[in-house]
Amino acid sequence: MPKQKTHSGAAKRIEKTGTGKRRRAHASKSHLLTKKTRSRKRRLKKQTIVDKANVKQASSLIPYK
């Protein structure tokens, strides 16, 4: 069976943690920041775990990472 190609866009955005979970950044942090509160922007800085419903898709996009 041939090798599966890695999705280069997903590889730049999603990484695997030490325990095997997938980690991603929050959205809505690039522009229109003046209307967002300080605390909201602070929360958006931190990374989060990919939701359970999307883990299978994220793993198939990055098979060797």
Secondary structure as GFF3:
##gff-version 3
##sequence-region A 1 65
A	DSSP	alpha_helix	8	13	.	.	.	ID=ss1
A	DSSP	beta_strand	15	16	.	.	.	ID=ss2
A	DSSP	beta_strand	22	24	.	.	.	ID=ss3
A	DSSP	alpha_helix	38	45	.	.	.	ID=ss4
A	DSSP	beta_strand	48	49	.	.	.	ID=ss5
A	DSSP	three_ten_helix	52	54	.	.	.	ID=ss6
A	DSSP	alpha_helix	55	61	.	.	.	ID=ss7
###
